[in-house]
Amino acid sequence: MSRTILDVHILQTVPPSNINRDDTGAPKSAVYGGVRRSRVSSQAWKKATRKAFEELLNPAELGVRTKKVVEALTHRIKAREESLTTDAIWPMAAEIINAATGAKIEAPVRGSAKANGKGKADNEGDASAEPQAPQSSYLLFLSARQLDGLAELAIEGLAKKAEPKVFVKEPGLKAKAKQIAATRHSVDIALFGRMVADTADINVDAAAQVAHALSVHPVDLETDYFTAVDDQNSDAESGAGMIGTVDFNSATLYRYAAVDIDQLTKNLDAGLAEGERSGEPVRRAVEAFVEGFALSMPTGKLNTFGNNTLPDAVIVKLRSARPISFVGAFENPVAQDTADGHVRAACQALAEHIPAVEGAFGAPAERTWIVRVGKQTQDLAALGDEVNLRELVAQVGQAVEGRLEKRG
């Protein structure tokens, strides 16, 4: 049975920047093809893509990933029942979350206390401290609709004036809570997946794979030495108010992601609204991912460097078999020290590599779309249909929805 796979390939030039740093504060890097490359982790670009979804999708189609899940649930409960107090809500909300996910819910611990192992709660021993809602022991990823469903379940228990621990032991209650957490997934959960350590049966397999972005050429780490002047110094006071350094590099990046449309459909079908065709939520998710991934930028040191670039080229391929990355085009780094820069050479390498790989392995794409900017990307023009971004998003969405409709 044929699959439906969407591959997204992007070339993007980033000027001096530090958008994704390691534990030393330097830009992340990796050795590929025997040389040191600039690297941006997949986690950084997935986070940026999820952030972009906030402008592209209805909040009801998104989720929240947090330890403060009791607080999030409390907001929804109070929105429905304003008369309820947090003192009454927190114990019930904690038990409902535990029933749905198996996660341990406990009083939050101050960072300093956690570091020295004393484990003192945030508001313990401090009469002036504002009470804090219990938190889960690890990040939980729940959709807005799942939180709404759990809120209704908590209100049911509160209306009965039942003890929370007794209420969650009612026959079928735990199964109902798990069912709520296992259905009506948000777009970001459906795309990027969810792992719940204590309840594996509500895990969600990710439909999207996002590669670490790599520069198509070697990079050198550079350091900016900077000073700041004290505005209140008199003319007699010389010298800087502070001195510091920040590491950076600049690079032309190859970015790649793949979306398994079949897995995405499976994930979103669990939350299909009544009367909605299966292609509609999938199409919205695909369109949001293509646009969000293409336009997003991780925000590391963004105020320092202002590296607000857009891609030089975006290639999207619709396939009926496995996803294919073309990073191999850059295993041999593109030419250095040329007046043409790196984008032209990168486009030439891709234009040669893509048909060679697809021809050798009998793996042509069913459709290929290209968004490109400037003469330096001219070599990519022959690979597919040239469109602008708006046309790309709409046509990819239509193509995916059409394939789903044919399958019924």
Secondary structure, DSSP 8 states (H G I E B T S, - for coil): ----EEEEEEEEEEEEE-SSB-TTSSB-EEEETTEEEEEE-HHHHHHHHHHHHHHHS-GGG-EEEES-HHHHHHHHHHHH-TT--HHHHHHHHHHHHHHHH---EE--B-HHHHHHT---BTTTT-TTS-----EESS-EEEEHHHHHHHHHHHHHHHHTT--HHHHTTSTTHHHHHHHHHTSS--HHHHHH-B--TT-GGG-B--SEEE--EEESS----EEEEEEE--TT--TT--S-SEEEEEEEEEEEEEEEEEEEHHHHHHHHHTT--TT--THHHHHHHHHHHHHHHHH----TTHHHH------SEEEEEEESS-----GGGGSS----S-TTTTHHHHHHHHHHHHHHHHHHTT---SEEEEEE-SGGGGGGGGGSEE--HHHHHHHHHHHHHHHHHHH-
